């Protein structure tokens, strides 16, 4: 899976798991995912849902703390985290 396909899949995952009022194609690659200042207003429960799905689908564990904040910063950051070895 290339980077663009992964980003699209992650957008669809967020729409499904977090019940946002957007279509996947409306989510920008670099927009903020978690926090009240983001357009989607995702919270810690949404972050947990995303982390669990990423572990299930891609085998990549998002640990707590700074790593989580960075990986869940945007679609681009999450895709790069998943593809990193």
C-alpha positions in Angstrom: 0.0 0.0 0.0 1.4 3.4 -1.0 1.3 6.5 1.1 -1.7 8.1 -0.7 -3.8 4.8 -0.4 -2.9 4.6 3.3 -4.0 8.2 3.9 -7.3 7.5 2.2 -7.9 4.4 4.2 -7.1 6.2 7.4 -9.6 9.0 6.6 -12.3 6.3 6.0 -11.3 4.6 9.3 -11.8 7.9 11.2 -15.1 8.6 9.5 -16.3 5.1 10.5 -14.8 4.8 14.0 -15.3 8.3 15.2 -18.6 9.2 13.6 -17.5 12.6 12.3 -19.9 14.7 10.2 -17.5 14.7 7.2 -16.9 12.6 4.2 -13.4 11.0 4.0 -12.4 13.1 1.0 -13.2 16.3 3.0 -10.5 15.6 5.6 -7.2 17.3 4.8 -4.0 15.3 5.2 -2.4 17.8 7.6 -5.4 19.0 9.6 -5.4 18.5 13.4 -7.2 15.3 14.4 -7.4 15.4 18.2 -8.6 18.3 20.3 -11.3 20.9 20.5 -9.4 23.2 18.3 -9.5 20.7 15.4 -12.4 20.8 12.9 -13.5 17.2 13.8 -13.3 17.8 17.6 -12.0 14.3 18.3 -11.4 13.5 21.9 -9.4 10.9 23.9 -12.0 8.2 23.3 -11.7 8.8 19.6 -7.9 8.6 19.9 -8.2 5.3 21.7 -10.6 3.9 18.9 -8.1 5.0 16.2 -5.2 3.5 18.1 -7.0 0.2 18.5 -7.9 0.0 14.9 -4.3 0.9 13.8 -3.0 -1.9 16.0 -5.6 -4.4 14.6 -5.2 -3.5 11.0 -1.5 -2.6 10.7 0.1 -4.2 13.8 1.5 -0.9 14.9 1.0 0.0 18.6 0.6 3.7 19.5 1.9 4.0 23.0 0.8 6.8 25.4 2.4 10.1 25.9 4.3 12.2 23.3 4.4 9.4 20.7 0.6 9.2 20.7 0.2 13.0 20.4 2.6 13.0 17.4 1.2 10.0 15.7 -2.4 11.2 16.0 -1.5 14.8 15.0 -2.8 14.4 11.5 -3.5 11.9 8.8 0.0 12.5 7.3 1.6 11.9 10.7 -0.4 8.8 11.3 0.4 7.4 7.9 4.1 8.0 8.4 4.0 6.4 11.8 2.4 3.3 10.3 4.9 3.1 7.4 8.0 3.7 9.7 10.0 0.6 10.5 
